[in-house]
Amino acid sequence: MKRIVLVLSFIIIAQTASAQLFSKDKIQNNQNIDKAKWSWGYFLGFNNYDFNFDYKQDLKDIQTVKTTGFSVGLIGNMRINEYLDLRMEPGLFITRRDLIYDQSYFNGISFNNSDLLREVRSTYIHIPLLLKISTKRINNIKPFIVGGFSTALNLSSNQDNPDDNSNGQFRTKKGVVFYELGVGIDFYLPWFKFTPAIRGIFAMNDELVRDRDPNSPWTSNIVSMKTRGLFISFTFQ
């Protein structure tokens, strides 16, 4: 489903952008929409999160099975000049990742099939501060790149849960810090501005809460576990 939505979205973007770029000047919609010092909007989107692991020993990698999550939030934009905007996009990001362990992690330890699988559910309150760098407006489109930093509170972290993996609880830290990079295109429609964009999200801090047992097969071989992900958004302003 995610691939179909992604392909269709970018086909529409490419066709519309091509029509705008290779046609004569047209009447510009919403000519004054970017001149306001402050502007507001909201976004809907899809996310696809992964984990990047660093290990102590050279065992088989922990496999991350990703799912497509949902994102929704608000936008506050401050205009700096014609080409620069500073914006905040607080939102709610809901996702899930399944971790599959190889049997080599349980060398000499009895286990069953359920021990090889850990489900990691994440509900992030995500707050990024981004710098948007745009090109000159061409008819009714304006491509841009965006980058910045963000912080997130994971409401599903289990950080304070006294149970750990020995009781089936995989725990992650509540607070995460990210850096983000992305691209998008503003489309100026007669009644509003519509913006599809794609952004990479990369955690800067280790998110793993380790088990009490220093030899735990689930956490002892992990040096760091950091989120990385892809976020596709559709913004309305």
C-alpha positions, 0 to 999 in steps of 0.5 A: 500500500505504501509503495502504491501511494508513494508512486502515485504521489510522485507521478502526480507531482512530476506531471504537474511540475512538468506542465508548469515548468514547460508551459508559458507564464500562467495566471498565478494563484494566491499571489500574496500567500507567501508574503505574510510574516506568519502562516499556519496549516496542517499535515497528514502523512505516512511514516516508515521507521527502521532501526540502525544497530551497532554491535559488540560481537559479529553475530547475525544482524537483528532484522527489523520488519517495518510497517507503514505508520500514520502521522498528523500535525500542525504547521507554524511558519515564519517568513524570513525572506522570499527564499527562507522560512523557519517552521515548526511542525508538531505532530503525532507519529504512530508506527510499529517495528518488529525485531527478529533475533537469530538463534545465535543470540541464545547460544547455550540458553534455552529459548522458544520461538516467542523469544526470537521476536520483539514488537516495538510500538512507538507513539511519538509526539514529534516537534521539529524546528526546520529551515525551508530553503525555496527556489524562485516561484515558477508559475504555480509551483515552488520546489524547496529543500528543508532541514533541521533538528527535532525532539520526540517523546515516545509515549510507548517507550516502556522506559519505566517498566520494571519488567524487561525482556526476561518478561517479554518487555522490550524497552526504549527511551522516552526522549529521542533527538533527530536531525532531518533532511527533505525535499518538496514542492509547493503547489499554489492552488486557487484556494490554498497551498498544497505541499507534498514532501518527503523527509528522512529522519535520523536519531542522534541518541541511543534509544535502547533501555538495557535489561538488568542481566548484563548477559541478556541475549536481547540487549547485551550485544547492542552498542547502540540502537537508533531510529531512522525513517522516512516521512511522506507528508501532504501539507495544506496551508 
